[in-house]
């Protein structure tokens, strides 16, 4: 999730655990602990693909954060909070830290909760990385706790309760979408194929679905506001890797994305794209991994990440209308008579 949500979550957890000991300093400490795991973005693993697949790695592991919290609690009690019970410091620091990766695991990116064990990253995909419906009910009580200090702990607990209920709702919405997709593909050649689904930006009402199908994939949008349960699927070219065997970086990327990647030739470049993140023509994780010579021979190149460009303003009304149930708008945010995106 975004840094504001993580800071608010850390502050709320710290305030609720602190109880009558809750002060603005406690809230600020919780906010700092809540954002601490994301400092791994400062690490450079040598190339953009490694930076992607190793983000949310060791710094988000429960096997790292819990021992770190215990050590930090002991040090904090000896140096700063000598009158605090050790158990309370451990609970405050530990929960402020581990709720960060637990929240991240609700998104599509992938969080390595069990690093260093060879367990796939956890990606529940029931939440978008920024969702005001989660953040605002959490952030407002935390900010209010700085003013009404006598009620600070109760305000933090209330914010946690409301935001947690929204997480539960996201799981319910995900389950509803899974049922709808299964009904749509039942009896077709897409039945049993790998499926990815995630909410569209800033909500849990409109969902994007991708189904792999050999050298192509099918993409559709489905809203909880739709009157017709049928999903309009759009076929997309998935492409293929031009070499006999994939290099280690591509193996890492395919493992991280569970195979949801596409291969597209752009001029003389071969672009590999993570299909899970982004929608329509906007995909933030696209990498040039090979180049074609004048005689048509492909050669591996040092990976470079492409700039996805800005989000075009005309996609906003399309997303809003599709969320409200306008099923004539397709997965590319176009309809029969008009397109809500600029042509390249």
N, C-alpha and C positions, 0 to 999 in steps of 0.2 A: 504494500500500500504506500501511499505518498507520505512524505515526512511529517506533514501536519497531523495526519491521522495517527501516525505512530507516536508522535510527541504527546498528543492528547490522550492516547491510550495509556502510555507510560505514566503520565501525570495522574490520570484517574485511578489507575491501579495503586500507585503509591499513596494517593490520598485516602483511598478506601482502606488499605491495609494499616496506614498510620493511625486511623481513628482520631482520638482526641489529640494526638500528637501532630496532626496535620497542620502544616504552616506553608506559607508561600515557598520557603526554601525546599520543603519536602516535595511540593508540586514541581518545582523547577528541576530538582534532582531526578524525579520520576520521568519527566519529559526528556532529560538528557540520556537516561538509561534506555528509554524507549526508542531513541534514534541511534544508539550506539552500534547495534549490529550492522547498520548500513554504511559504516565507515570503511567496509571492505571495498567500496567503489573506488577508493584511493589506490588500491593495489593494481598493478599492471602485470598481467600474466604473459605479456609478450605479443599478443595479437587480439583483435576484437572478438573473435569467436571464443577463445579461451576466457576472455574477460566476461563474456556473456554467460557461458555455461558454468563458470566457477563463482559467479556472483550468487549471493545467498547460499554460500557454501559453509565453510567451517565457522564463520561468525554467526550463522543462524542455526548451528547444530545444538540440540538439547544436551548432547554429551560434552559440549564445550561450555555453554552458557551456565549450566547448573553448577559445575565445580568453580567456575569463575565467580559466580554470585556468592558462593560460600566463602571463598578467600576474600573477596571484596567486603563482605559483611563483617568478617573478623577484623580486618584492617580498619574499617570504618568505625567499629565499636571502640577499638583501642585508641584511635586518634581523635575522632570527632564526637560520636554519639555514645559516650560512655554510660549514660543513664538509660539507654534503650535496651530492652531484652534482646539477646542475640537471635532468638527465633523470629522476632518481629523484623529485625533487620534483614535476615536471610529471606523471609517471605517477601518483604518489600522489594528488595533488589532482584531476587530470583524471578518473581512474577512480572516485574517491570521489564525484565530482559526477555523472558521466554514468550510473553504475549506478543512480542514483535514478530518472530518467525511464525507463530501460530496464526496470526492474522494474515501474514503474507501467504500462507498455504491455501487460503481461500481464493487467491487469484490464479491466473493461468500461467504465470511465468515459471514457477517451479522453485520450491524451497527445500534445501537439503537438511531436513530436520534430523536425520540419523547419520550424518557424516561422522566418521570416515567409513562407515559400512557401505557396502555396495547395494544400496537401496535406492530405487528411483526417486527423484525429487517429488515432493508432495505438491500437487496442483489440483485442488478441488474444482476450481474454475466456476465458483458461484458468485464471485464479486469482481467488478472492474477495479483497476488499481486506484482510481479516484471515484468516490461515490459520496456526494454530499449528504445523502440520506443516512449514511453511516456516520460521517464525520461531524456534522452539525449537532445532532443530539448528544454527542460525546464532548465536543469542544465547548459548547455553551455552558454546561454545568461546571466544567473545569475552570473556565474564565470567571464564572460567578463565585467559585470557591475562593478566589483571590480576594473577593470583596467581603462575602459573608463567611468569615473564618470560623465562626462558631458552628456553622452547618457545612463546613467544607467536606468532611468525610461523607456525609449523607448525600451531598450534591454529586460527589464523585461516584458513589455507589449507584445513584439514580442514572447518571450518564452511562455507566457500564451496563446497567440492566437494559436500557433502551437500545443501545448499540448492539448488544448481544442478541436481543430479540430480532434485530434486523438481520444479523448473520443467520439466525435460524430460518428466517423468512427466505433468505437467498437459497438455502438448501431445499426448502419446499418448492421454490420456483424452478430450481434446477431439476428436481424430480418430476415436476409437471412437464418440463420441456423434454426430458428423456422419454417419458411416456408418449408424448406427441410425435417425436421423431421416430420411435419404434413403430407406431401405428402407420406413419407415412411410408416407411421403407419396407414394411411387412409384405412378403410375396414378390419383391422386386430383387434385381441383382445386387442392390445395395444392402440388402439385409445381411448382417454379420460383418460388414466392412468397418474398419476403424472410424470412429466418430469423435469429433471434437466439438464442444459447444461452450459458449461463454457469453455473459451479458455484454451488450454494447456499451459505449461510454456513458458513465454517470448514472446508471440505472440498473435495475434487475427486472425490467418489464420486457424490453426488446432483446432478443437473443440471436447470436450468430452461430450457425451450424456449418461445419465442414465435414464432408465424408470423402475419404480416399477411395480411389477406384483405378488402380493401376497407374497408367501414365497421365491420368487426369483426376480431377477432384470436383465434387459438387458442393456448391455453397448456397445457403438459403438464410432468410431472416424469418423469425417467428416472434410474434408479440403475444403477451397474455391478453391483449385487447382485441385480438383477431376474432372475427365472427366465423370465418371458414378455417377449420383445422388443417386444411391442406397447405403444404409448404411448397412454394415455387422454387424449384432447384435450378441453379444455373451451372452448366458444365464449364469447367476451367481446365486449361492445359497445365498439367503438372510438370511435364518434361522428364528428363532422365539424366543421370550422371554419364558423361561421355567416355569415362575411363573404365577399364576392366574391373578395377577394384577401387573402393573409396579410400582416401587418405585418412589418417587418424583424426584430423580436425573435423572432417565430415562425419566420421563415426561418432565422435563426441556430440556433434550438433544433432544428429538423428536420434541418438539415445536421449538427449535432453528434451527434444521436441516430440519424442515417441513416433518419429517418422513423418511428422506433419511439416514437410519442407517441399518446396518446388524449385525447379531448375529452369531458368529462362536465359536465352541468349539475347544480350543487348549490345548491338554492334559486334565488337570482337570479344566481349566479356561474357563469361558465364556467371550469372547471378543466382545465388542460393538464398532462398527466403524462408523465414520462419512463418508458417501459415497461421499459427495460433494467435499471434499478436498483431493488432491492427484490423482493418476491414476495408472493403471496397478497394480503392487504389492506394491506400495508405498503409504501408507495412514498415515499421521502424527498424526491423532487424533483417536487412538484406546485405549479403556479402558477395563481393567479387572473389571467386576462388580459382578461376582458370581464364586463360586468354587463348584466342585462336590466331595462328599465324596466317600469313598471306596464302600459303598453300593448304590451309584448312586443317592443320594439325593443332590439336589442343595441348596446352602445357599448363601445369600447376603454377600458380602465382601466390605471392604473399597475400593473405586475406586482407581486404580493406572493406570497411563498412560504408554503405552508401547513405547519403543524406536523403531521408524520405520526403523532405520539403515540408511546407506548411500545411496544416489542415485547412482545406478550402472552405470559406464561409458558407458557400451554397450547400454544403453537406448538412448543415445544422437544421434547416427546415425539413430536409428529407428524413433525417433521423427522427425528428419530432413527429412528423406525420406518420412515419412507419410505426413508431412506438404506439401511436393512438389507434393503429389498426388499418392504415391505408395499405392494403395488400397489393395494390397495383405498383408499388415501389419495390424494385427488385434488390438483390444483394449488392449490386453496383450503385445503388441509390439513384436509379433512373426509373422512369416509367415509359409508357408507350409513346407519349407525345413530347416529353421533355426529359432532360437529364439534369440532375441537381449537382453535377460536378463539371468542372471545366475540362474540355478535351485537351489532350496533350498537344 
